[in-house]
Amino acid sequence: AVLLLVLLYTLQGVPMGLGAAVSFMLQERGADYSQQAIFSLVSWPFSLKLLWAPVVDTVCLPAAGLRRSWIVPLQTIIGIAMFATADYSQNLLHGGVEQAVKPMTALYFVMHF
């Protein structure tokens, strides 16, 4: 059980790492500062975690336990979303930075929750 929680908390950081990589990719493809600033909004959910985490932690399923009642379902959803949108993200980046910034920001913003 402890190893599962360690794995899930580690996987929680994967979207943040990918968000940082996408930021560098946008910069490499010629994104200007305003486009980079828009993409930087993806980190807001993690920054505001201090405010919403107590609410999430109070809701639990007794059979699953305090933490696993929200970690397992959300990590599963995020993993499925990452696999489902991998090709979409690649196509967005090939279409040009101007068209990719806002959809990529929305996608990674949701994944940072």
C-alpha positions in Angstrom: 0.0 0.0 0.0 2.8 2.4 0.8 4.6 1.6 -2.4 1.4 2.4 -4.3 1.1 5.8 -2.7 4.8 6.6 -3.4 4.3 5.6 -7.0 1.1 7.7 -7.3 2.6 10.8 -5.7 5.6 10.4 -8.0 3.4 10.2 -11.0 1.6 13.3 -9.8 4.7 15.3 -10.9 4.8 13.9 -14.5 2.4 16.5 -15.9 4.4 19.3 -14.2 7.6 18.0 -15.8 5.9 17.7 -19.2 4.6 21.3 -18.8 8.1 22.5 -18.2 9.3 20.6 -21.3 6.5 22.0 -23.5 7.5 25.5 -22.3 11.0 24.9 -23.6 9.6 23.5 -26.8 7.5 26.6 -27.3 10.5 28.8 -26.7 12.6 26.7 -29.1 9.9 27.1 -31.8 9.9 30.9 -31.5 7.2 31.6 -29.0 7.3 35.3 -27.9 7.2 36.4 -24.3 3.4 36.9 -24.3 2.8 33.4 -25.5 5.2 32.0 -22.9 3.4 34.0 -20.2 0.0 32.5 -21.3 1.5 29.0 -21.1 2.9 29.8 -17.6 -0.7 29.8 -16.3 -0.6 26.0 -16.3 1.2 26.1 -12.9 -1.7 28.0 -11.1 -3.6 24.9 -10.0 -0.4 23.6 -8.2 0.3 27.0 -6.7 -3.3 27.2 -5.4 -3.2 23.6 -4.0 -2.8 25.0 -0.5 -6.3 26.4 -0.8 -8.2 23.5 -2.3 -6.2 20.5 -0.9 -8.0 20.6 2.6 -11.3 20.3 0.8 -10.2 17.3 -1.3 -8.7 15.6 1.7 -11.9 15.8 3.8 -13.8 13.8 1.2 -13.0 10.1 1.4 -14.4 6.6 0.9 -13.8 4.6 4.0 -13.2 1.4 2.1 -10.4 3.0 0.0 -8.8 5.0 2.7 -8.2 8.7 3.2 -5.7 9.3 0.3 -6.5 6.6 -2.1 -10.1 7.6 -2.6 -9.0 10.6 -4.7 -5.4 9.8 -5.8 -6.1 6.6 -7.7 -9.1 7.9 -9.7 -7.5 11.2 -10.6 -4.2 9.7 -11.6 -6.0 7.2 -13.8 -7.9 10.0 -15.5 -4.8 12.1 -15.9 -2.9 9.1 -17.4 -5.7 8.3 -19.8 -5.8 12.0 -20.8 -2.1 12.2 -21.4 -2.2 9.1 -23.7 -5.3 10.4 -25.5 -3.9 13.8 -26.1 -0.2 12.9 -26.9 -0.8 12.9 -30.7 -3.1 16.0 -30.4 -0.3 17.9 -28.7 2.3 16.9 -31.3 0.0 18.0 -34.1 -0.7 21.3 -32.4 3.0 22.0 -32.1 3.6 21.2 -35.8 0.7 23.6 -36.8 2.5 26.6 -35.4 3.2 28.2 -32.0 0.5 30.8 -32.4 -2.3 28.3 -32.8 -0.8 25.9 -30.2 -0.4 28.0 -27.1 -4.0 28.4 -25.9 -5.1 24.8 -26.4 -1.9 23.5 -24.9 -2.4 25.9 -21.9 -5.9 24.6 -21.4 -4.8 21.0 -21.6 -1.9 21.2 -19.2 -3.9 23.5 -16.8 -6.5 20.7 -16.4 -3.7 18.1 -16.0 -2.1 20.1 -13.2 -5.1 19.7 -10.9 
